[in-house]
Amino acid sequence: MAPYTYDGNCHCGLFRFELRLHQPLETVYACQCDLCSKKGYLWLFPAEDEFEIRRGGGEVARYRAQASHEEHFFCPTCGTGIFVKGHKTPAGGIGMGVNARALLDTNPFEFKVESLGEASHASVTISEPTLEVGSEGWKVYTGGCHCGAVGVTVRTKPLPEIEVKEDNCSICQRNANVCIYPDRSQVTFQGEENLVEYQFGRKFTGHRSCGVCGVQVGMKLHGPPQSVVERLPAAKQEMIRQTLAITPLRVGILNGVEWSDLKIQRSDEGTKGYVVDKDR
């Protein structure tokens, strides 16, 4: 029987691979450990002969947490998490996992997702959100990447009371972007110099990840060039100003999230128009 073939790549195209599975991909696994939860991985576990690196095998970054046998591989340019070695499999063994979010022509919203393992937060001290003094009903959420190089504090209404969005565009499906949109005055970063920023297309948005562990943190909005903005009507300029004051953050990096109470708005527009640069 001919194999079921799937092509995959990091968003910028530096790393590319091919899967030749013996059966169609239907079920993926969401590992509950701290690192996999922060990165939003959806794992599949192919046999060794079902996975082939086509480009960039020597250029990927790797991260191994303390006291862990797992080695995680991600693109150092765009931050896409690609695969892992030494991960526990659904059958109870140890093997290689591939991030299904990096596959082309698939929709992560359509996968059957099963939980894998138990929650583990050994890398960080988990703190519950606290009430914010001076802002009635607001809370303070802390969080950050996995390795501790980047931290974040956000002051906001409780997450179940605010706008939370998820979509499956080419970059958001790879980054597992379930995001909130606070004003930048509500957000404080620690170790911001350790973030790597990736831009593409018109470069209006920078997607920021930890350069050490690869965890996607959020986005920095740049918008169009100032010379373009200045030629726009005043109302349009004001709309852009208000938009650029926002600091999108991934909910997955925050501690104490009330996940069961969130009202996540999904936009199922897919990856139409996304083309991998063949010259990279």
Secondary structure, DSSP 8 states (H G I E B T S, - for coil): ---EEEEEE-TTSSSEEEEEESS---EEEEEEEHHHHHHT--EE---GGGEEEEE-TTT-EEE--TT---EEEE-TTT--EEEEEEEE-TTSSEEEEEEGGGBTT--GGGSEEEEEEEEE-TTS-----EE-TTSTT-EEEEEE-SSSS-EEEEEES-GGGS-EEEE-SHHHHHHT-EEE--BGGGEEEESGGGEEEE--TT--EEEEEETTT--EEEEEE--S-HHHHTTS-HHHHHHHHHHHTB--EEGGGBSS--GGG--EEEE--TTTT----TT-
